[in-house]
Amino acid sequence: MRSRCGTEYGGLKILIYSANFAPEPTGVGKYSGEMAEWLVARGHTVRVVAALPYYPQWRRDPAFAGKAYRRDAWRGCTVWRAPIWVPRSPTGVRRVLHLLSFAAASLPLMLQQILWRPQLVITVAPAFLCAPLGWVAARASGAKAWLHLQDFEVDLAFRMRLLESKFARRVMLRMERWVLRRFDIVSTISRRMLQLLHRKGVEPARARYFPNWVNTTLISPSLSGALYRAELDIAPETLVALFSGSMGQKQGLLSIPAAARLLAHRKDIVFVVCGDGAMKPALAAAAAGMANVRLLALQPGERLGELLCLADMHLLPQDADATDLVLPSKLSGMMASGRPVITMSRPGTELESTVSRCGLTVPPDDAAALAAAVERLADDPTLRAALGAEARVFAEAHFEIDSVLGRVFESTGRSPGGAAASGAVAAAAVRERAALEAFGSDSSSLGPDPSVRKIC
C-alpha cells in the first residue's frame, strides 16, 4: 500500500526545481544538492530540474560541455539539466535575462515531470522567475506546491540599485505578492525574512522557517588547519582572519583588503580570502602586493572543515543594502568550526543579533572598525576561545543538518527514519524553541510549532 503523505507505507515522490544544484560547491546549489541527498537517504524518490552548473565562477563548468540538455544520476536522484545564459558581468538587466533564460529553457523539462505525477514540488529561489512554472507543475500533477526563498530577489535588486525603475519595481512587487500567495508552503532562511513573508501576504500557517544547515560532524573544532598553513607558508603562531565563500556583490568584500592595509604593521596577523565569484577580480586588484593577504581559489568540498579550522577568526562582511533580505549561508559553517565571527552588519538585523552572542559586530563598509575588531580578538585569546565555544553551541542547536531538515520535512511520530529519528526531531525542536527565547526572539513569528511540520 502506498500513501500520498509519505508515512510508514512509503516515501514521497519529490520534484526539486532549482536553477542551482550540485556539483556547485557553494550557495543555493550546495544546499539544494544536500537536501536532495538527505531526502533520498530517507526513502523518498527525488527528481531535480536544474541548470547546467556555472556558479560561483559565473562560467559554464567544462565538465558539462556538449549537450544543451542532459539527464544525469546523482547520489540517488535523477537530474534533468537545461541550458542557461551566463553573462560575464551579472548585473542589472543581464541578471534578469540570465534567470529568465533558465525559466524558458526548463519549461519542457517541467512539463515532462507532470507526467511523473510528483506529490511535492519544491521550487527554490533564486530564481523567483521560475516560481510560476513550479506552481503550475505542482497544480497540474496534484502535488503540494512549496516555494523556498534563499533571498528576496526583487527587493534586493532594487535596494542594491541593480534595477532602478520605479514602475518596474511596483509591477514586480505586485507580481511577487500574487505568486507568493498561491503556494501551499513558503519557506525562507531567517526569522526576519519570515516576518517579511508575512508582510507580503503569506499567512503564518503557510510560512516555514527553514535555515541553511551544516553537518556538525564534518565541520568540527577538533580539525586542524595545519596543512593549509603549510601550503600558504603561514607560521603556526600567526593568527588567521579568514573569509571563505562565494564572492558576490552583496557582501561588501572590499572592506577586507582595506582592513588588512590598516594592519600591515601586525606581522602576527594574516588575512586569507578563499573563493570565487563576480567580485574576485576587484578583490584581487585591491589586495595586490599586500604581504599580509593570501588569496585562495575555491577549495574542494571535502576540505571545507579543514579550511574553516585554519581560521582563528572568521570574517563575514555584508553590504548594508542587503540587510535582512538575505542571511549569508556561510555563517553556519563558520560557527560550526568553533571560531569567533566578525560580521559587518547594522544593529538590530538578524545577522547582528546572531553573531553578537558568539563574535563581534561592526558597521558595514567600515574598514577601520573591522581592523580594530580583528586586533581585539588577536590580542585576547581568552575572548577568542569563549566566543568560539558559543558559536559551536549555537550551530549545534540551530543549524545541524538532521535537526533542520527533520523539523521541516518529518511529521511527528511518522518519520521514514523511524521512532528514534522522530524523537530526535522533537527534541531538537524543543532546543530550538528554548534557544530562540534565550536569544530574545519572538517565537510566535515562526508560524506553527516547528516540531509538527507536515509536508502533505
C-alpha positions in Angstrom: 0.0 0.0 0.0 1.3 3.5 -0.8 0.4 6.7 0.9 0.4 10.2 -0.7 1.6 11.6 2.6 4.9 9.7 2.9 4.0 7.7 6.1 5.5 4.4 7.1 4.0 2.9 3.9 6.4 4.6 1.6 8.2 7.7 0.7 7.1 10.7 -1.4 7.8 11.5 -5.0 9.5 14.8 -4.7 10.5 17.2 -7.6 13.0 19.9 -6.8 13.1 22.8 -9.2 16.3 24.8 -8.6 18.4 26.7 -11.1 21.5 25.9 -9.0 22.3 22.4 -7.9 25.2 20.1 -7.1 28.0 19.8 -8.0 28.1 23.6 -7.5 30.1 23.8 -4.2 28.6 27.0 -2.6 25.4 28.8 -2.2 22.0 27.6 -3.4 23.5 24.7 -5.4 25.2 23.2 -2.4 22.1 23.3 -0.2 19.7 22.1 -2.9 22.0 19.1 -3.5 22.4 18.3 0.2 18.6 18.5 0.6 18.0 16.1 -2.3 20.6 13.6 -0.9 19.1 13.8 2.6 15.6 13.1 1.2 16.8 10.1 -0.9 18.5 8.6 2.2 15.2 8.7 4.0 13.3 6.7 1.4 11.9 9.4 -0.9 12.1 9.3 -4.7 13.7 12.6 -5.9 13.9 14.2 -9.3 15.6 17.5 -10.0 15.3 20.1 -12.8 18.3 22.4 -12.7 20.6 24.4 -14.9 24.0 23.3 -16.2 26.5 24.2 -13.4 28.1 27.7 -13.6 28.3 29.1 -10.1 30.2 30.7 -8.3 32.7 31.2 -11.2 30.0 32.6 -13.4 31.1 30.5 -16.3 30.0 27.1 -17.6 31.5 24.1 -15.9 33.7 22.4 -18.6 32.7 19.0 -17.2 29.2 19.7 -18.6 30.2 20.8 -22.0 28.4 19.3 -25.0 24.7 18.8 -25.0 22.5 21.7 -24.1 20.1 19.3 -22.3 21.2 16.3 -20.4 20.0 13.8 -17.7 22.3 12.5 -15.0 22.1 10.3 -12.0 23.5 12.0 -8.8 23.5 10.3 -5.4 20.2 8.5 -5.9 18.5 11.4 -7.7 17.7 11.8 -11.3 18.7 15.3 -12.5 17.4 16.9 -15.7 19.6 19.9 -16.7 18.7 22.8 -19.0 20.9 25.4 -20.6 21.3 28.8 -19.0 22.8 32.0 -20.4 25.7 33.1 -18.2 26.7 36.8 -18.5 30.3 37.9 -17.9 29.1 40.7 -15.8 26.0 39.6 -13.8 24.4 42.9 -13.0 21.1 44.6 -13.6 19.1 43.6 -16.7 21.8 40.9 -17.5 21.0 39.0 -14.3 17.3 39.1 -15.1 17.9 37.8 -18.6 20.2 35.2 -17.1 17.4 33.8 -14.8 14.8 34.2 -17.5 16.8 32.1 -19.9 16.7 29.2 -17.5 13.0 29.6 -16.8 12.3 29.4 -20.5 14.8 26.6 -21.2 13.5 24.5 -18.4 9.8 24.7 -19.5 9.8 21.5 -21.5 11.6 19.6 -18.7 9.0 20.7 -16.1 6.1 19.8 -18.4 7.6 16.4 -18.7 7.7 15.9 -15.0 4.0 16.5 -14.7 3.5 13.1 -16.3 5.6 11.6 -13.4 3.0 13.0 -11.0 5.1 14.1 -8.1 3.5 14.5 -4.7 5.6 17.5 -3.7 7.2 20.2 -5.9 9.8 22.3 -4.2 10.8 25.4 -6.2 14.0 27.1 -4.9 14.5 30.9 -5.5 16.7 32.3 -6.8 15.3 32.1 -9.4 12.0 33.6 -8.5 11.2 33.8 -12.2 10.8 30.0 -12.0 8.2 30.2 -9.3 5.1 30.4 -11.6 6.3 27.3 -13.6 6.9 25.4 -10.3 3.4 26.3 -9.1 1.8 25.2 -12.4 3.7 21.9 -12.4 2.5 21.2 -8.9 -1.1 22.1 -9.6 -1.2 20.1 -12.9 0.2 17.0 -11.1 -2.0 17.3 -8.0 1.1 18.0 -5.8 1.7 20.3 -2.9 3.4 23.5 -4.1 6.4 24.6 -2.0 8.4 27.8 -2.6 11.7 28.1 -0.7 13.3 31.6 -0.8 17.0 31.8 -0.2 16.8 35.6 -0.6 14.3 38.2 -1.7 15.5 38.9 -5.2 13.1 41.6 -6.1 13.7 43.8 -3.0 17.5 43.1 -3.2 17.7 44.1 -6.9 16.2 47.5 -6.3 17.8 48.1 -2.9 21.2 47.5 -4.3 20.4 49.5 -7.5 20.8 46.6 -9.8 17.5 47.7 -11.2 16.1 51.3 -10.7 12.8 51.8 -12.5 10.1 52.7 -10.0 7.4 51.5 -12.4 9.2 48.1 -12.8 9.5 47.9 -9.0 5.8 48.4 -8.5 4.9 45.8 -11.1 7.4 43.2 -9.9 6.4 43.5 -6.3 2.7 43.1 -7.2 3.6 40.0 -9.2 5.7 38.7 -6.4 2.9 39.1 -3.9 0.5 37.4 -6.3 2.8 34.4 -6.7 3.7 34.0 -3.0 0.0 33.8 -2.1 -0.6 30.8 -4.5 1.9 28.4 -2.9 0.8 25.9 -0.2 4.0 26.4 1.7 6.5 29.3 1.5 9.7 29.0 3.5 12.8 31.1 4.0 16.1 31.1 5.8 15.8 33.6 8.6 13.3 34.8 11.1 13.4 38.4 9.8 12.9 37.1 6.2 9.9 35.1 7.6 8.4 38.3 9.0 8.8 39.9 5.6 6.9 37.0 4.1 4.0 37.8 6.4 4.1 41.4 5.3 4.0 40.3 1.7 0.7 38.4 2.3 1.8 34.9 3.2 -0.3 33.7 6.1 1.7 32.3 9.1 0.1 28.9 8.7 1.7 28.5 5.3 5.1 30.0 6.2 8.1 28.0 7.3 11.4 28.9 9.0 13.9 26.8 7.0 17.5 27.9 7.8 20.5 26.8 5.9 22.2 23.9 7.7 25.6 22.5 8.4 27.0 19.0 9.1 28.5 19.4 12.5 30.2 16.1 12.3 32.2 17.0 9.1 33.0 20.5 10.4 34.3 20.2 13.9 36.6 22.4 16.1 38.9 19.4 16.5 40.1 19.7 12.9 43.4 21.2 12.2 44.3 23.8 9.5 48.0 22.7 9.6 48.0 21.5 6.0 46.7 24.9 4.8 49.2 26.8 6.9 52.0 24.8 5.3 50.6 25.3 1.8 50.2 29.1 2.4 53.5 29.5 4.3 51.8 30.7 7.4 53.7 30.1 10.7 51.9 28.2 13.5 51.9 31.2 15.8 50.5 33.6 13.2 46.8 34.4 13.6 44.5 33.9 10.6 41.5 36.1 9.8 39.6 34.0 7.2 36.9 34.8 4.6 35.7 31.7 2.6 32.8 31.5 0.2 31.2 32.9 -2.9 32.3 36.5 -3.8 29.1 38.3 -4.7 28.2 42.0 -4.9 26.0 41.9 -1.8 28.9 41.1 0.6 31.0 44.3 0.9 34.2 42.3 0.4 36.4 45.3 -0.4 36.5 46.1 3.3 38.8 43.1 3.9 41.8 44.3 1.9 41.2 47.8 3.3 41.3 46.4 6.9 44.4 44.4 6.0 46.2 47.5 4.8 45.5 49.2 8.1 47.0 46.2 9.9 50.1 45.8 7.7 52.3 46.6 10.8 50.9 43.5 12.6 53.3 40.7 11.4 51.4 38.2 13.6 48.1 38.6 11.6 47.4 37.4 8.1 44.2 37.6 6.1 43.2 34.6 4.0 40.4 35.1 1.3 39.2 32.0 -0.3 36.5 31.5 -3.0 35.3 32.7 -6.4 32.7 34.9 -7.8 31.9 38.2 -9.6 33.8 40.3 -7.1 37.0 38.3 -7.2 38.9 40.4 -9.8 38.2 43.6 -7.9 39.2 41.9 -4.6 42.4 40.6 -6.1 43.3 44.1 -7.5 42.7 45.7 -4.1 44.9 43.2 -2.4 47.7 43.3 -4.9 51.2 43.5 -3.4 50.0 43.1 0.2 52.2 40.7 2.2 49.5 40.1 4.8 46.8 38.8 2.4 46.7 35.4 0.9 44.2 34.6 -1.9 43.0 31.1 -2.4 40.9 29.5 -5.2 37.7 27.8 -4.3 38.6 24.6 -2.4 37.2 21.1 -2.7 34.1 20.4 -0.6 35.9 17.6 1.2 38.4 20.0 2.6 35.9 22.5 3.9 36.2 21.5 7.5 40.0 21.7 7.4 39.8 25.1 5.7 37.4 26.6 8.2 39.5 25.4 11.0 42.5 27.2 9.6 40.9 30.4 11.0 41.5 31.9 14.3 38.6 34.2 13.5 36.1 34.4 10.6 35.2 37.5 8.6 31.6 38.0 7.4 31.2 41.3 5.7 27.8 42.3 4.2 26.6 45.2 2.1 24.4 47.5 4.1 21.8 47.4 1.4 21.3 43.6 1.7 20.2 44.0 5.4 17.7 41.2 6.3 16.9 40.4 2.7 19.5 37.6 2.8 21.3 35.7 5.6 24.8 34.5 4.5 24.7 30.8 4.1 28.4 30.6 5.0 27.6 31.6 8.6 26.5 28.1 9.8 29.9 26.6 8.7 31.8 29.4 10.4 30.0 28.8 13.6 30.4 25.0 13.5 34.2 25.4 13.3 34.2 26.8 16.8 35.9 30.0 15.9 34.5 33.5 16.6 32.9 35.5 13.8 33.4 39.2 13.0 30.4 40.4 10.9 29.8 43.8 9.3 26.1 44.4 9.8 23.7 47.1 11.1 22.5 47.0 14.7 19.1 45.3 15.0 19.5 43.0 12.0 19.2 39.2 12.4 22.8 38.8 11.4 23.9 41.2 14.1 21.8 39.7 16.8 23.0 36.2 16.0 26.7 37.0 15.8 26.7 39.3 18.8 26.5 36.3 21.1 29.4 34.5 19.6 31.5 37.1 17.9 31.9 40.8 17.2 29.8 43.1 15.0 31.0 46.3 13.3 29.2 48.7 10.9 29.1 47.8 7.2 31.8 49.4 5.0 33.9 50.5 8.0 37.3 49.0 7.3 38.8 50.8 10.4 36.2 49.1 12.7 36.9 45.8 11.1 40.6 46.2 11.6 40.0 47.1 15.3 37.8 44.0 15.8 40.5 41.8 14.3 43.1 43.3 16.6 40.9 42.9 19.6 40.4 39.2 19.0 44.1 38.8 18.1 45.1 40.3 21.4 42.7 38.4 23.6 42.9 34.6 23.3 40.5 34.0 26.2 37.8 36.0 24.4 38.5 34.1 21.1 38.1 30.8 22.9 34.9 31.8 24.7 33.2 33.2 21.6 34.3 30.3 19.5 32.7 27.9 22.1 29.5 29.8 22.0 29.5 29.7 18.2 29.8 25.9 18.2 26.9 25.6 20.7 24.7 27.8 18.6 25.5 25.9 15.4 24.7 22.6 17.1 21.4 23.9 18.5 20.2 25.8 15.4 21.9 24.6 12.2 22.7 20.8 12.5 21.6 19.2 9.2 19.4 16.4 10.6 17.7 18.7 13.0 16.9 21.4 10.5 15.7 19.1 7.7 14.0 16.8 10.2 11.9 19.6 11.7 10.8 20.8 8.3 10.1 17.5 6.5 9.2 15.0 9.0 5.7 14.5 10.6 6.0 13.8 14.3 5.9 10.1 15.0 5.7 9.2 11.3 9.2 9.8 10.2 10.7 7.5 7.5 13.7 7.3 9.8 11.6 5.6 12.5 10.7 6.3 16.1 14.2 7.2 17.1 14.5 9.8 14.4 11.1 11.3 15.3 12.2 11.6 18.9 15.4 13.3 17.9 13.4 15.8 15.7 11.0 16.5 18.6 13.9 17.1 21.0 15.7 19.3 18.5 12.5 21.4 18.1 12.4 21.9 21.9 16.0 23.0 21.9 15.3 25.4 19.0 12.4 26.9 20.8 14.3 27.4 24.0 17.3 28.9 22.2 15.1 31.3 20.3 13.6 32.5 23.6 17.1 32.8 25.1 18.2 35.0 22.2 15.2 37.3 22.7 13.4 36.3 19.5 9.6 36.4 19.1 8.9 32.7 18.7 5.4 33.4 17.6 6.8 34.8 14.3 7.9 31.3 13.4 4.4 30.2 12.5 3.2 26.7 13.6 5.2 24.7 16.1 8.3 23.5 14.2 8.1 20.1 15.7 4.8 19.5 13.8 5.6 20.3 10.2 3.7 18.0 7.8 4.6 18.2 4.2 1.2 16.9 2.9 
